[in-house]
């Protein structure tokens, strides 16, 4: 019985983690309502203001944490570069 319970718990944990996996962005490369697609510089800016945007997005449905109308890799690179710089990056991890 104990082994079955553990197996069920592991199975539910795997299902929970699989539900968190990122899916494809079907809105990427689609021109936003303002006619622009976010690139590297906008990704960098969104990464810099991410902590503030996250807090505001908890209380407002009109604020998004991440721009879905982006050009893909360059927007992601800028976003992660700024997020990593805010948190100290690998230099903070090495301490």
C-alpha positions, 0 to 999 in steps of 0.5 A: 500500500505504501509503495502504491501511494508513493507511485501515485504521488510521483505520478501526480507530481509529474503531471503537475510539472508537465502542466507547467511546460511552455507551449508554442506562442501562436501570437508571435510574429503577429503584428500587435494592434499598434502595428509593432512587433517587439524586438531586442530593445523592447525586450530589454526594457520589459526585463528592466521593468519586470519586477514592477510590471509583475506586481501591477499585473497581479491587480490589473488585467490590462497590464501584461508581464511579457509581450506576446507580439515579439520577434522571437529570439531577440526579444527573449534575449533582451528580456532575459539579459535584463532580468539576469542583470537585475538579479545579479546574474552569474556573479551573484550565483558564484558567491 
